[in-house]
Each structure stands twice: as C-alpha cells, then as structure tokens.
Amino acid sequence: MPEPDEQFLRDFTASQRRLFLTILSQVGRPADAEEILQNANLAIWRKADTFEPGTNFNAWSATVATYEVLKWREKRGRDRLRFSDEFVAAVAREAEADPGLWEERRRVLERCVEKLPRKDRDLLTRRYTPGSDGSEVQGKEVAEMLGRPVNAVYQSLGRIKKTLAECVRRELTQLGAPTTGIAT
C-alpha cells in the first residue's frame, strides 16, 4: 500500500469531528461513537489507496464510517433496542447532508442542559451515563440509586426531556435554524 499523500492527511485530520458526529447520529452514545470512529479511522487508512484525489473526501470517509457502524451494529445484534439498517442509513445521509446543523443542535442542547436545575441534570447524568460495564443505566436502577419510585423517575425524565425539547426549539428558532425533527 503506498503511503497516503499530504492532502489525504489534511483531509483525514479535518474530517475527524464531522465523522464523529456522523457516527454519533447513528449510534447515539458518545462512547460507542468513539469506538466506531477508531475502527473507521483504521479502515480509512487501510483503504487510502482507493480514494481518488479530487473527489469528495468527506463523502468517501462517511461511507467507510457508515459501514463500520453497520458492522458494529451486527456485532451488537442482541441488544434490545435496534433501529433498522434503513433508518440508520437515512440518519447518516441526513447528518452528512448538513453536519453544521447537527453540531449547532448539539451545542444548543448542551446550553439547554446547563440551564436545568442541578437535580434534573443529576438525574439525566445518572440515567444516560454508561454504567461500569459500559451499558446504559436503566430507569429502574436510577430509581433504586435515588430511593425513588420507578414511576416517579420516568415521569421526571419525561418532564426533563420535554423541557429540553422546548428549550432547543426556542433557541434554534432564535438562531434561525430549522427545528424539524425535534421531539416533543
């Protein structure tokens, strides 16, 4: 395999954030996206000689990354929550079509989370931060940790998600960014 040229290295380096966001949009968990990005980077490096200079590096590398997502999903096929391959591919296309929008939404969501009361942020952190085995902590486990009824935890999470969705929609509207696809 010939050594990648300087332009390939520039494109490769510049693509990392975009690739991460593309992968994250397909898997949802940052830790999983980081793992897949590492595998995608290895695959991109191995396939460097197949890239045609002058073509769209971002589209080519996103395609390689999407195949890595599909391989990862295949290995994790036993998971309870699985989206169809068609859905994942559609999300990947949307993320690649306007990566700036995804990044802007991520920043807005981050700001909205910071505006939440501390107890709500703590509940979100407990629920969505992976456990010691790397798996997502379920609402029942959070309720046990907090000594609260399971139903109360789920009601609180639902209220927090609604608050976040309203905040994100409001901030995106103020920025003049599209708000389609934001859950309520």
C-alpha positions in Angstrom: 0.0 0.0 0.0 1.5 3.4 -1.0 1.9 6.0 1.7 -1.0 8.5 1.8 -0.1 11.9 0.5 -0.1 15.2 2.3 -3.5 16.2 1.1 -5.0 12.9 2.2 -3.6 13.5 5.7 -5.0 17.0 5.8 -8.5 15.8 4.7 -8.3 12.9 7.1 -7.4 15.1 10.0 -10.0 17.8 9.1 -12.7 15.1 8.8 -12.5 13.8 12.4 -15.1 15.9 14.1 -17.5 15.5 11.2 -17.0 11.7 11.2 -17.6 11.5 14.9 -20.9 13.5 14.6 -22.0 11.3 11.7 -21.3 8.2 13.7 -22.8 9.6 16.8 -26.0 10.4 14.9 -26.3 6.7 14.0 -25.5 5.2 17.4 -26.5 7.8 20.0 -23.8 7.1 22.6 -20.5 9.0 22.6 -18.5 6.1 23.9 -19.8 3.8 21.1 -19.2 6.6 18.6 -15.6 6.9 19.7 -15.0 3.2 19.4 -16.5 3.1 16.0 -14.5 6.2 14.9 -11.3 4.3 15.8 -12.3 1.4 13.7 -13.4 3.7 10.9 -10.1 5.5 11.0 -8.2 2.2 10.7 -10.4 1.3 7.7 -10.0 4.7 6.1 -6.2 4.4 6.5 -6.2 0.9 5.1 -8.3 2.0 2.1 -6.4 5.2 1.5 -5.1 3.9 -1.9 -8.7 3.5 -3.1 -9.6 7.2 -2.5 -9.5 9.2 -5.7 -7.9 12.6 -5.2 -10.1 15.5 -6.3 -13.3 13.7 -5.2 -15.2 14.4 -2.0 -13.2 13.1 0.9 -15.9 13.7 3.4 -18.5 11.7 1.5 -16.0 8.9 0.9 -14.9 8.7 4.6 -18.5 9.0 5.8 -19.4 5.9 3.6 -16.5 4.0 5.2 -17.6 5.1 8.6 -21.2 4.0 7.9 -20.0 0.5 7.0 -18.2 0.4 10.3 -21.4 1.4 12.1 -23.2 -1.4 10.3 -20.5 -3.9 11.4 -20.7 -2.7 14.9 -24.5 -3.0 14.9 -24.2 -6.5 13.5 -21.9 -7.5 16.4 -24.4 -5.9 18.9 -27.4 -7.5 17.3 -28.5 -9.0 20.6 -29.3 -5.5 22.0 -32.9 -4.8 22.9 -33.2 -1.5 21.1 -32.2 -1.8 17.4 -33.0 0.5 14.6 -33.4 -0.9 11.1 -30.4 -0.6 8.8 -32.5 1.6 6.5 -33.2 4.0 9.4 -29.5 4.2 10.3 -28.6 4.9 6.6 -31.3 7.6 6.4 -29.9 9.3 9.6 -26.3 9.0 8.1 -27.4 10.7 4.9 -29.2 13.5 6.8 -26.2 14.1 9.1 -23.8 14.1 6.1 -26.1 16.5 4.1 -25.9 19.2 6.8 -23.3 18.4 9.5 -23.3 22.0 10.7 -26.9 21.7 11.7 -26.2 18.6 13.8 -23.3 20.4 15.5 -25.4 23.5 16.2 -28.1 21.3 17.7 -25.6 19.6 19.9 -24.3 23.0 21.2 -27.8 24.3 21.8 -28.7 21.1 23.6 -25.6 21.4 25.8 -26.6 25.0 26.7 -30.2 23.9 27.5 -28.9 21.1 29.7 -26.8 23.7 31.6 -29.9 25.7 32.3 -31.7 22.8 34.0 -31.8 22.8 37.8 -29.0 20.8 39.3 -31.2 17.9 40.4 -32.5 17.5 36.9 -29.0 17.5 35.4 -28.0 14.9 38.0 -31.0 12.7 37.1 -30.0 12.9 33.4 -26.4 12.1 34.2 -27.3 9.1 36.2 -29.7 7.8 33.6 -27.6 8.4 30.4 -24.0 7.9 31.7 -22.9 4.3 31.0 -22.5 2.1 34.0 -19.3 0.4 35.0 -19.8 -2.4 32.4 -20.4 0.2 29.6 -24.1 -0.4 29.3 -26.8 2.2 29.7 -28.2 2.5 33.2 -31.9 1.8 33.2 -34.6 4.0 34.9 -35.2 1.2 37.4 -31.6 1.2 38.5 -31.6 5.0 38.8 -34.8 4.8 41.0 -33.0 2.3 43.2 -29.9 4.6 43.5 -32.1 7.6 44.4 -34.5 5.7 46.6 -37.4 6.9 44.5 -40.3 5.1 42.9 -39.6 3.9 39.3 -42.7 5.7 38.0 -41.6 9.0 39.6 -38.2 8.7 37.9 -39.8 8.1 34.5 -42.2 11.0 35.0 -39.3 13.3 35.9 -37.3 12.1 32.9 -40.3 12.7 30.6 -40.7 16.2 32.0 -37.0 17.0 31.6 -37.0 15.8 28.0 -40.0 17.9 27.2 -38.3 20.9 28.8 -35.1 20.3 26.8 -37.0 19.9 23.6 -38.8 23.2 24.1 -35.6 24.9 25.0 -33.8 23.6 22.0 -36.7 24.5 19.7 -36.8 28.0 21.1 -33.0 28.6 20.8 -32.9 27.2 17.3 -35.8 29.4 16.3 -33.9 32.5 17.7 -30.9 31.4 15.6 -33.0 31.0 12.5 -32.1 27.3 12.3 -34.6 24.6 11.3 -36.4 22.9 14.1 -37.8 19.9 12.2 -37.2 16.5 13.8 -37.0 17.8 17.4 -39.1 15.5 19.6 -41.6 16.9 22.0 
